[in-house]
Amino acid sequence: MSVQVLKEIVFVAMGDESFRQKMVFNPDEMLSRYDLTQEELMALRLGSKERLEALGLDAGLATYGAALFSKRR
């Protein structure tokens, strides 16, 4: 598990609309590029603030990541 990889994914999504859209609509393709645990994959696929925080992201970054990747937005 790597908090640094999770941070990288959120930071890339913050600045790259194309990446962000692909993460929302085709997360498996985008996430296959990263070495992530099943827990990390699930947290990102679900856009779950709680899961991202449990994996080590600070509250602000977890909130932003959840908002970016959630299909409910």
C-alpha positions in Angstrom: 0.0 0.0 0.0 1.4 3.4 -0.9 -0.2 6.6 0.2 2.2 8.4 -2.2 0.6 6.6 -5.2 -2.9 7.6 -4.0 -1.8 11.2 -3.6 -0.3 11.1 -7.1 -3.6 9.9 -8.6 -5.6 12.6 -6.9 -3.1 15.3 -7.8 -3.0 14.2 -11.5 -6.8 14.2 -11.5 -6.9 17.7 -10.0 -5.1 19.1 -13.0 -6.1 16.8 -15.9 -9.8 16.8 -16.9 -9.3 14.0 -19.3 -7.7 11.8 -16.7 -10.5 12.7 -14.2 -13.3 11.8 -16.7 -11.6 8.5 -17.5 -11.3 7.8 -13.7 -15.1 8.4 -13.3 -16.3 6.4 -16.3 -13.5 3.8 -16.8 -11.6 3.5 -13.6 -10.3 -0.1 -14.3 -8.4 1.0 -17.4 -6.8 4.0 -15.6 -6.0 2.2 -12.3 -4.4 -0.7 -14.1 -1.4 1.6 -14.6 -0.7 1.8 -10.9 0.5 -0.8 -8.3 -2.4 -0.6 -5.9 -3.9 -3.0 -3.3 -7.5 -4.2 -3.6 -8.4 -1.8 -0.8 -6.9 1.2 -2.6 -8.6 0.2 -5.9 -12.0 -0.1 -4.2 -11.6 3.3 -2.4 -10.9 5.0 -5.7 -13.5 3.2 -7.7 -16.2 4.1 -5.1 -14.9 7.6 -4.6 -15.1 6.9 -0.8 -13.7 9.7 1.4 -13.8 7.4 4.4 -11.9 4.6 2.7 -9.3 7.1 1.3 -8.8 8.5 4.8 -8.4 5.0 6.3 -5.7 4.4 3.7 -3.7 7.4 4.9 -4.9 10.4 2.9 -5.5 13.5 5.0 -9.1 14.6 5.3 -8.8 17.4 2.7 -7.2 15.3 0.0 -9.6 12.4 0.7 -12.6 14.7 0.4 -11.3 16.1 -2.8 -10.4 12.7 -4.2 -13.9 11.4 -3.3 -15.5 14.4 -5.0 -13.4 13.9 -8.1 -14.0 10.2 -8.6 -17.5 9.8 -7.3 -20.1 8.9 -10.0 -22.7 10.8 -7.9 -21.3 14.2 -8.6 
